[in-house]
Amino acid sequence: MKYILLFILLIPLLASCQADKSALSKYPVQVGDIVFDEKLDDKNFKKCNPKESYGYQYYNDSKGFGYKGEKLKIEKELEALQLKSLGKENGYITIRFLVNCEGKTGLFRIEEMNEEYLKTNFDEKFLDALFKFTKNLNGWIPKEIQGKKIDYYQYLTFKIKHGEVSEILP
């Protein structure tokens, strides 16, 4: 009798654990996947593995950050531009994108945050210049995992102090 009572009490618990499979399909395969948007993205940019269900990140292989000349070269190129915002904002501008197996970039997305990590808007000309700079970087190194060429997500976060880039992350 004790086991029958226990079984009856567990039925509602087991029923509540069932996932609604119809709800799962409206979410991306991986958190952070960038979906092609014809208003924002270059239609000529092609993923090498469009059916790949996993979005690799730049750090998924042992080589980590992959740019010819490393981050130091990116920092020197940016420094040469001497970009300054009209305002004296502080915060972060993150530009995230996909690098395909040929080292080409696309699917760019921008996020702007203040020092408290709250959404903000930086000077538009300054933001456009950082975006153009990032988009024109052409030294991204293609990656392989277990002998397979992959597409991978990369980002650059520009730390802004008094309207100037003070650091590039990662």
C-alpha positions, -999 to +999 in steps of 0.1 A: +000+000+000+029+024+008+044+019-027+010+026-044+006+058-025+042+068-033+036+061-070+004+081-070+022+111-055+051+109-080+028+109-111+022+147-111+059+153-105+070+131-134+043+147-157+056+182-149+091+173-160+082+167-196+095+195-219+072+211-244+090+202-276+070+227-297+085+256-276+121+245-282+120+252-320+116+290-316+150+294-300+184+293-318+205+262-317+231+279-295+228+310-273+244+338-292+241+324-327+238+352-352+210+347-377+214+362-412+194+395-415+190+408-451+188+444-438+221+442-420+242+415-436+262+411-468+243+385-489+277+375-505+292+364-471+289+326-469+294+303-440+315+273-449+294+250-428+259+264-430+243+233-416+266+231-387+244+230-356+271+243-332+284+278-332+322+276-324+338+305-305+373+319-311+386+301-280+373+266-289+407+256-302+441+257-285+453+286-306+428+311-291+428+346-306+437+341-343+448+373-361+480+377-382+502+399-360+480+391-330+460+417-311+491+440-310+488+446-347+451+455-343+459+479-315+486+496-336+463+500-366+436+515-344+461+538-327+472+552-360+436+563-368+435+585-337+397+581-333+380+603-308+344+607-299+328+642-299+315+633-265+336+622-235+317+589-230+329+560-209+318+524-215+322+495-239+315+489-276+314+452-286+315+442-322+308+405-327+310+387-360+316+354-377+349+344-393+344+317-420+369+290-430+385+313-455+392+340-429+365+363-443+341+381-419+304+388-418+272+389-397+284+418-376+265+429-345+272+459-322+264+464-286+270+496-267+271+497-229+281+523-203+304+516-174+275+500-155+270+476-184+236+493-193+226+499-229+237+533-241+244+551-274+278+565-283+286+593-307+274+579-341+304+590-361+328+574-336+307+542-336+307+541-374+345+546-375+350+517-351+327+495-370+344+503-403+378+497-388+366+463-374+349+453-407+381+461-427+404+440-405+416+413-429+441+392-410+417+367-394+432+332-394+409+303-404+405+276-378+402+238-378+390+215-351+399+178-354+410+184-390+377+201-400+376+237-412+351+257-392+333+290-390+338+307-356+325+337-337+349+364-328+344+397-310+363+428-302+353+449-272+366+485-272+369+500-238+361+537-240+375+562-216+367+599-221+357+594-257+388+574-267+396+537-270+417+528-240+419+491-245+408+463-268+394+431-253+397+401-254 
